[in-house]
């Protein structure tokens, strides 16, 4: 792979990262509910999952998961159910409109990381992206190292974008912390998570 091919991949990966998806909804929800620290750890959780799925694709484990249909569908349904769970939680907050004080920083970090990691690791579309899309930017004789490099590049781009998102949301916290705005955002992110979960459930590999 030459630098031109890598530049093409960077452009493609940046476009993919910028398209709003489950990661966007989960990080936004965590930032709004728990603040910048929780949002940042949620972004780290997403990127941790990206690295693991990229490594699995390089090691050949990803192909085994995709071919083993019962395993693949089990992961897909777990992901759909988890997104639905997060969506319902957000909608309940929007309906109640009552917000308790934020937990301790350590709890916020752990909760944010867990939600980011679980929502991404149970999304088989990420694994399929690494298996089906990344090799198209490599020559037939390219080794696993280059494939891993592309996967890590995507993970870093995703992390950078999600951290930027949390920073922008944090700067607007005075507006976002207003109860009507908070309820509207909870309703929006909850609806988005339910929609992403439903789409994940009905999509075929």
N, C-alpha and C positions, 0 to 999 in steps of 0.2 A: 504494500500500500504506500503510495506516494503522498506528498503533502497536499496536492490538489484533491485527492480522494478524501483525505482526512478533513480538509476544509469543507468539502461537500457534505460530509457526515455531520460536522459541527453545525452547519446551517440547518440540515434536516432535523437533528436532535433538538436544536433550539426551538424550532417550530413545534415539534412534538411536546416539548416541556411546557410551552406557553399555552397549549390548548387546555382549557379548564377540564379537569377530570376529578376522580375520587380524591386524589392527593390534594388538589386545590381546596376541595370542600372540607376535608378533614383538618387540614392545617388552618384554614380560615376559622372553622368552628372552635378549634382549640385556642387560637389566639384571642378570639372574641370572648370566650368563656374564662380563660385562665391567664390572659396577658401574654406579653412578648416571650417570656421565658418558656412557658408551656408550648407556645407556638413553635419556637425554635427547636425544642426537643422533639416535637412532633415531626418537624422537617428532617431532623437527624434520624428519627426512626424510619421514615420513608426511604431515605438514602441508604441506611443500613440494609434494608430489605433489597434495594436495588443491587447493592454490591453482592449480596448472597445469591440472588437470582442470576446475576451475571456470571458469577463463579460457577454456579450449578450448570448453566448453559455451556460454559467452556469445558467443564469436566464431563459433559455428556449426561449428567443426571436430569437436566431439563428435558432432553429428548425422551428419556424413559418415562418421565411423568406425563408428557403429552401423549405418548403412545399407550400408556396404561390408562385407558378411558375411565375406569371406575375411580382411580386416584385423581385424575384430572377433574372429573365432575364433582368429586367430593370437595376438592379445594375450591372449585368455582362456587359451589353452594355455600360453603363456609364463608367465603368472601361476600357473597350476596347477602347472607343472613347477618353478617357483622355490620355491613353498611346499613342494612335496614334497622338494626338495633341502634346504631349511632344516630340515624335519622329520626327514629321515634323519640329518642332521648332529647334531641334538639327541639323537636316539635312540642314535646311536653313542657319544656322550659318556656317556649314561646307562648303557649296557651296559659300557663300559670303566671308568668311574668314576675315571679319572685326569685331573686338571686341571692344566695347565701354568700358570706365572705369567702374569699379565695382560700384554699388550703395552704399549708406550708409549702415553701419553695421546692423542697425535695419531693413531696407528693405530686406537685404540679409537673415537675420534670419527668417523673416516672410515668404518670398518666399520659402525658403528651407523647413520650417516646413509644409507649405501648400501643396507643391508638394509631400512630403513624406507621409503626412496623406491621401490626396485624392487618390493617386495611390494605397494605401494599403486598405483603407476603401471601395473602390469600386471594390475590388478583392474578389469575393465570395469564391474563393478557400481557402482563409485564414480561413473563417468561417467554411467551410466544414472540414478543417483540425482539428479545435477544436472540431467539433461535431463528426466526424467519427474516428479520430485517437487517441485523448487523452483518451477517455474512455477505450480503449484497454489495457491501462497500470494500470487500477484501478480494484479493486475487485467489485463484484456486490453490496456490501453493503457500498461502499465508498460514502461519502457525497459530496455536491457541493463544500465544502471548498477545498478538495483535487483536484478536477477538476480545480478550479480557480488557485490553487498553480501551477499546471502543465502549465496552460496557461500563468501565470506570468513568470514562468521559461523560457518558450520559448521566451517571449517578452524581457526578460533581456539578454538572449543569443544573440538574434537578434541585440539588441542595442549594446552590447559589440563588436560583429563582425563588424557592420557597422561603429562604431566609430574607430575601428582599421583600417578599410579600408580607412576612411577619413584621418587618420594620415599618412598612407603609401603614399597615393596620395599627401598629402601636402609635405611630405619630398622629393618627386620627382617633386616638382612644377617648379624647374628651367628647367627641361626637358619638362614638360607638358605645360609650358607657351610659348614654341616656336611655332610659327604660324603653321608650317606644322604638328607638333605633335598634337596641339590643334584641327586642322581641322580633322585629322585622328580620334582622339578620339570622336569628335562630330559626325562624320559619323558613327563610330562604335556603340556608345550608341544610336544614333537615329535609326539606323537599328534594334538594339536589342529591343528597345521600340516598334517599329512597329511590330516586330515579336511576342513579348509577347502579344501585344494587339490583333493581329490576332488569336493567339492561344487561348486566353481567349474568343474571340468571337465565335470560332467554337467548343470549347470543350463542352461536355455535362456533366451535374452533375451526 
